[in-house]
Amino acid sequence: MDEVFEPCRRCVRPLRWRASIKLVTDDGETFACVVESEHTSQGAARAWVERRLPDAVCPSWMRVAGRHDPMRVFGSVVRGRASAGPLLTTWECQSTAPVWRATCVDGVVRWRRCPGEAPR
């Protein structure tokens, strides 16, 4: 008997805060996400970034991949929800929520609120 493929219904999860550490080029284009984590509150997500950002470095695979342009590491916190489809899970941002960006200078994390900005 032949198998019949039935597409999975989308499973929408509750609103959460996604914290991530990303790489960005000097011209501001996001290149890659290094690590991310989901949290139940903005405070928990920001604390996660503040613990990890000071020690974050560009991954060694950057050199192996032949990327030699300058990259910077930054943190990001955004509110949204994961939506699981038949093949992969996607992140859908809550359009009314601010995006928080974090940079680290001399071991001190500084936050900047970016209202109305689509997450990178």
Secondary structure in CASP SS format (residue, H / E / C, confidence):
PFRMAT SS
TARGET T0000
AUTHOR 0000-0000-0000
METHOD secondary structure of the structure
MODEL  1
M C 1.00
D C 1.00
E C 1.00
V C 1.00
F C 1.00
E C 1.00
P C 1.00
C C 1.00
R C 1.00
R C 1.00
C E 1.00
V E 1.00
R C 1.00
P C 1.00
L C 1.00
R E 1.00
W E 1.00
R E 1.00
A E 1.00
S E 1.00
I E 1.00
K E 1.00
L E 1.00
V E 1.00
T E 1.00
D C 1.00
D C 1.00
G C 1.00
E C 1.00
T E 1.00
F E 1.00
A E 1.00
C E 1.00
V E 1.00
V E 1.00
E E 1.00
S E 1.00
E E 1.00
H E 1.00
T C 1.00
S C 1.00
Q H 1.00
G H 1.00
A H 1.00
A H 1.00
R H 1.00
A H 1.00
W H 1.00
V H 1.00
E H 1.00
R H 1.00
R H 1.00
L H 1.00
P H 1.00
D H 1.00
A C 1.00
V C 1.00
C C 1.00
P C 1.00
S C 1.00
W H 1.00
M H 1.00
R H 1.00
V H 1.00
A C 1.00
G C 1.00
R C 1.00
H C 1.00
D C 1.00
P C 1.00
M E 1.00
R E 1.00
V E 1.00
F E 1.00
G E 1.00
S E 1.00
V E 1.00
V E 1.00
R E 1.00
G E 1.00
R E 1.00
A E 1.00
S E 1.00
A E 1.00
G C 1.00
P C 1.00
L C 1.00
L C 1.00
T E 1.00
T E 1.00
W E 1.00
E E 1.00
C E 1.00
Q C 1.00
S C 1.00
T C 1.00
A C 1.00
P C 1.00
V E 1.00
W E 1.00
R E 1.00
A E 1.00
T E 1.00
C E 1.00
V E 1.00
D C 1.00
G C 1.00
V E 1.00
V E 1.00
R E 1.00
W E 1.00
R E 1.00
R E 1.00
C E 1.00
P C 1.00
G C 1.00
E C 1.00
A C 1.00
P C 1.00
R C 1.00
END
